Amino acid sequence: MAPTTLLRRGREISGDFGDTAPCEAALALAQGVDVMVHETTLDASMEEKANARGHSSTRQTATLAQEAAVGRLIMTHISSRYDDKGCQRLLAECRAIFPATELAYDFSVFPV
């Protein structure tokens, strides 16, 4: 998928931001899109580690979605260190900042 793809008139998806530490370019690409698909590798307490490896934390991803005024955030590229309970905790961290957040598992399908 191209960074911004027009699926049909009036619908824009920005994604997939994989292996993306916070940056102004990501904010510009995501500005006002209907759906943003973004990696959320680690929880907020591990933000420094995430950034050192070129990734984003839950807080950073949700804040980007909020600042870009996107319609929905779909979290992807979660570290394998998190089991299902851990993934739900990551989802809760994002939703505390940006409530319109969903978590993508392998082979997830989302209506647009």
C-alpha positions in Angstrom: 0.0 0.0 0.0 1.3 3.5 -0.8 1.8 5.8 2.2 -1.6 7.4 1.3 -4.0 5.5 -0.8 -7.3 6.8 -2.0 -9.6 3.7 -1.9 -12.7 5.5 -3.2 -13.8 9.1 -3.2 -13.7 10.5 0.3 -11.8 7.6 2.0 -8.1 7.9 2.8 -5.9 5.4 4.6 -2.5 6.2 5.7 -0.3 3.2 6.4 1.5 1.1 7.0 3.9 2.9 9.3 6.2 0.0 10.1 9.5 0.5 11.9 8.8 4.1 12.4 10.0 6.2 15.3 8.1 9.5 15.9 8.9 12.1 13.2 7.3 15.1 11.5 7.0 13.2 8.2 4.7 10.6 9.8 2.5 13.4 11.1 2.3 15.1 7.7 1.4 11.8 6.0 -1.3 10.9 8.5 -2.9 14.3 8.7 -6.7 13.9 8.6 -6.9 10.4 7.1 -9.8 8.1 7.9 -7.7 5.2 9.0 -4.0 5.1 10.1 -2.3 1.8 10.3 0.8 2.2 12.6 3.3 0.0 14.3 3.1 0.0 18.1 6.0 -2.2 19.1 6.4 -1.6 22.8 4.4 -0.2 25.8 4.9 3.4 27.0 7.3 2.3 29.8 9.7 1.0 27.1 9.6 4.1 24.9 13.4 4.8 25.0 14.1 1.2 23.9 11.5 1.4 21.1 13.0 4.7 19.7 16.5 3.3 19.9 15.4 0.5 17.6 13.4 2.7 15.2 10.0 1.9 16.7 7.1 3.7 18.4 5.5 3.1 21.8 1.8 3.0 22.5 1.9 6.6 23.8 3.7 7.9 20.7 1.4 6.1 18.3 -1.8 7.2 20.0 -0.5 10.8 20.3 0.4 10.8 16.6 -3.2 9.6 15.8 -4.6 12.4 18.0 -2.4 15.1 16.6 -3.0 14.1 13.0 -6.8 14.0 13.7 -7.2 10.6 12.1 -10.5 8.8 12.2 -9.3 5.5 13.4 -6.0 3.9 14.5 -5.1 0.3 13.8 -2.1 -0.9 15.9 0.3 -3.4 14.2 3.8 -4.8 14.6 3.5 -5.6 18.3 6.5 -7.1 19.9 6.4 -10.9 20.4 7.2 -10.3 24.1 3.4 -9.6 24.6 0.9 -12.4 25.0 -2.8 -11.7 24.5 -3.2 -10.1 27.9 -0.2 -7.9 27.2 -1.6 -6.9 23.8 -4.9 -5.9 25.5 -2.8 -3.8 27.9 -1.2 -2.1 24.9 -4.6 -1.5 23.4 -5.8 0.1 26.6 -2.7 2.4 26.7 -3.5 3.6 23.2 -7.2 4.0 23.9 -6.5 6.1 27.0 -5.1 8.7 24.6 -7.0 7.9 21.3 -10.2 6.0 22.0 -10.8 5.0 18.3 -8.0 2.5 18.4 -8.1 -1.2 17.3 -5.5 -3.9 17.5 -4.6 -5.9 14.5 -3.7 -9.6 14.9 -2.2 -11.7 12.1 -4.8 -11.9 9.3 -7.1 -9.4 10.8 -9.6 -7.8 8.5 -11.1 -4.3 9.1 -14.0 -2.7 7.2 -13.1 0.7 5.9 
